[in-house]
Each structure stands twice: as C-alpha cells, then as structure tokens.
Amino acid sequence: MKKLLVQPLLCIALSAAASLGAARAADALSPASVTPDLFEAAEKNENWKTAFQTGTQMQVVFMNVSPATNPKNEIGMEKHPFDQVILIVEGKGEAVLEGKRLPFAEGAMIFIPKGTEHDVVNTGDGALKVASFYSQTDIPAGSAFKTKADEPAAD
C-alpha cells in the first residue's frame, strides 16, 4: 500500500458558500460505507471520471487527468452552481481560480466555491489523480467515462 507523505495541505480558498443538491432516486444512491484508503482507491482509477460515491446532496468523483484521458491534459475551464473540494492524490499541477494560477502538488486541497470559474492543469510527467467532492451531484451515479470525449457535454 502506497503511503502519501502528507505535508501541510495547500488550501486554495476564496470563500465558503452553502449549496443544496437535487434529490435523487433512492436506488441510484450509494449505500452508507467506509473507505479505508480513499487515496489508494483514487490512484487505481484509470478513467477520466468515475462516480465513486453518490448521495442526494453530495458526490465523490475520481479523475485521472493525463494526455490519455484528455489530450489537453487539463480538466478544462468550468463553473458549477455548487461548491467543490479537490484532493490531489497523485501528481502536480496548477489550479486556475478566477484567472489566478496557483501551483499544487500531491497532498494539496483545492477549495472552489460555487460560481468560481476554475480549471485544473496537469503540469507533471505522469497522470494527475484527484478525488473531487461535489456538494451536489455532477455526473450520474455509477458513471465512468474513459476519456473526456466520452463524457456528455454539460448543460
């Protein structure tokens, strides 16, 4: 089991905002559970995006940002109507928050309040693996998209 050296977390925070998610059908929700090693589970993700756990007002999504999953080697500029927290599991890169570029490495946390224009760019030699926590669901429960091109366009 790979152990990450957890240095003081780099918290990229602008402000906090509360957000409620849309209710989802009970059969689409993940059961209550404990994940003994979240980072190990996220490291194993080879897909662009995988819905790891989905609740009515929360979702955990694993992402693998690399040239194999997105030729641009980035998440792509986006803005959500909900808060998001990204934990950097493996790799290094830059967070672009409202136009400001901020470097990060493995063990960092990126806090993104709702409505914040943002991008996450892989600047390392290998894949950038992240665990993203959304305060609302972002993709359908149980979804897995091998590449960015496989993911349906956002509304």
N, C-alpha and C positions, 0 to 999 in steps of 0.2 A: 504494500500500500504506500503510495507516494505521500509524503508529508510536506505540506507547504510551510515555508518559513513565513509566518505572519508578522510582518513588520507593522509599525503603526499604520493604520488604514489611512489612505488618502481620501478624504471625504470632500467631494466636489459638490457643494450645496449652495443653492441660490435662495430658496425659501421653502417653507412647507405649505402644502395645501391639502385639504381633505378631499377625498373622492369616493363616490359610491359606484359600485359596478352594477351591471344589469343582472337581474335574476336569471338563472339558467335551469334547465330541466334537471331534476334530481338524478336521472340515470346518466347524465353527461358529466357529473361531478366526480372528482377523485375522492376516494374514501379517506377518512382521518388516518394519518400514518406518521411514522418517524423515519427519517432518512439518516442512517448512522453517519454517512460521509457524503455530504452534498457535493463537495469539490470532486471527489472521485467519480461520482455519478455524472457530473457535468463534463469531466475530462473524457469520458467514454463516448460522448455524443459526437457522431461524425456528420450529422445533418446540419443544414443551415439553421433550422429551427425545429425544436421538439417541445411540445407542450408536456412538461414533466408532471405537473400537478395543476388541477383547475378547480376552483371553488366558485361560489356565487359572486364574490367581490374581490377575488384575488387569483392570480395565476403565476406559476413559476415556469419559465421557458428557458431551455438551454439553447445556446447559439454557438456555432462554430464559424468564425469569420476567417476565411482564407481564400486564396485565388481559386481553389477547387469548388468552393460553395458560392462565391461571388467574385467575378473577375476584377471588380473594383477594390476588393479587399477592405470593405467597409460595410457598415450597416446601411448607410445612406441617410441623408438629411430627412428628418421626420419630426412630427409634433403630435403628442397624444392628448386626449381630453381626460387624462388620469395621470397620477404620479407613477414614477418608475424608479427602481433601485437596481443597479447593475453591479454584481460582484465579479471581479476579474479573477478567474480561476487559473488561467494559464496564458502566458504571452505578455506583450506590451503594446502600447498604442497611444493614441491621443483622443480625448473627448473634445468635441466641438460643441460648446454650450453658448447659444445666442452669439455665435461668431467668434468666441474666445477659445483658442486651442490650449488644452491643458494635458500634459503628459501623464501617463499612469503605467504601472507595472503590476504583475501578479500580486494579489492580496489587496488591491485597491478597491474602493467602493465609489460609485458614481451615483449621486442623487439627482434626479431630474423631476422637478415639479411639473404638474400638468400645464400644458400650453408652452413649454420651453422647447424652442427649436434646437435639435441636437443631432449629432452623428457620433459614431464610434469608429475609429480608423485603426486598422491593424498596421503597426509600423515594425513589427518583429519579423524574424526569419521563418517562424513556424506559425501554426494556427493560433488564433486568439479564441480562447474558450471562456464563455461567460455564463453566469446564471442571472437571469433577469427576472425581477419581481415586479409585477404589474398590479396596481390597486384596482384593476378591472380586467376582465379577460381580453386578451389581444388576438389570439387565434383560437379556432375551435378546439375543444377538449379532445385529446388523443391525436392531434395533428402532428405530422412530421413532414417537413419539406426538405428534400435532399439538397437543393440549391435555392438561391434567392429567386431565380427564374421560375421555380416550381410554385412559389407562394402566390396566391391570388393578390391582385392589386388592392391596396387599401382604398376605402371609400373616401 
